[in-house]
Amino acid sequence: MKQFQYTITDPIGVHARPAGMLAKAAKALDSTVTITKADGSKSAVATRLMAVMGMGIKTGETVTVTIEGGNEEANAAAIEQFFKENL
């Protein structure tokens, strides 16, 4: 299991377009990617678009991203790069 924390910088937060891109990127990996709000109140599997949008993640909020199974090293690096470029 690999984890990293990321603070959302997108001015609108995690809305439909970046959430859709995240779901697509997560589906391409052979690991399960889970996003959890820093306060632990909500969590969702990244491939579930509506669940991710339902978390209501706003600009400036920190999330913990957990990568489990498959090639965790490579997948963690890929999804972290995705977050930096898109969220």
C-alpha positions in Angstrom: 0.0 0.0 0.0 1.3 3.5 -1.0 -0.1 6.8 0.2 0.4 10.4 -0.4 -1.4 13.6 0.6 -2.3 16.3 -1.9 -3.8 19.8 -1.4 -6.3 20.7 -4.2 -5.2 23.7 -6.1 -7.9 23.8 -8.9 -9.8 27.1 -8.4 -13.2 25.3 -8.6 -12.2 22.2 -6.6 -12.9 18.6 -7.8 -15.7 19.2 -10.2 -17.1 17.1 -13.1 -14.2 17.5 -15.7 -11.2 16.7 -13.4 -13.2 14.0 -11.6 -14.0 12.4 -14.9 -10.3 12.6 -15.9 -9.3 11.1 -12.6 -11.7 8.2 -13.0 -10.4 7.5 -16.4 -6.7 7.7 -15.2 -7.5 5.4 -12.2 -9.2 2.8 -14.5 -6.1 2.5 -16.6 -4.1 1.4 -13.5 -3.9 -2.2 -12.2 -4.2 -0.8 -8.6 -7.2 0.4 -6.5 -7.0 4.1 -5.9 -8.9 5.5 -3.0 -9.3 9.2 -2.0 -10.1 10.2 1.6 -10.7 13.7 2.9 -8.2 14.8 5.4 -10.8 14.9 8.2 -11.7 11.3 7.3 -15.4 12.2 6.8 -15.6 10.9 3.2 -13.8 8.4 1.1 -14.3 7.1 -2.5 -12.7 4.8 -5.0 -11.3 7.0 -7.7 -12.9 5.0 -10.5 -16.4 5.9 -9.3 -17.0 9.4 -10.8 -20.2 10.2 -8.9 -18.7 9.1 -5.6 -15.7 11.3 -6.1 -17.9 14.3 -7.1 -20.1 13.6 -4.1 -17.2 14.1 -1.7 -17.4 17.8 -2.4 -13.7 18.5 -2.3 -13.0 22.2 -2.5 -9.9 24.3 -3.3 -7.4 24.2 -0.5 -8.6 20.9 1.0 -6.1 18.1 1.5 -6.9 14.6 0.5 -5.1 11.3 1.2 -4.7 9.1 -1.9 -4.1 5.4 -1.2 -2.9 3.0 -3.9 -3.3 -0.8 -3.3 -2.4 -3.8 -5.4 -0.7 -4.2 -8.8 2.5 -2.2 -9.4 2.0 0.2 -6.5 5.3 2.1 -7.0 4.6 3.0 -10.7 0.9 3.5 -10.2 1.5 5.8 -7.2 3.9 7.9 -9.2 1.5 8.1 -12.1 -1.5 9.1 -10.1 0.5 11.6 -8.1 1.7 13.2 -11.3 -1.9 13.3 -12.5 -2.9 15.2 -9.3 -0.1 17.7 -9.8 -1.1 18.4 -13.4 -4.9 18.4 -13.1 -6.0 19.1 -9.5 
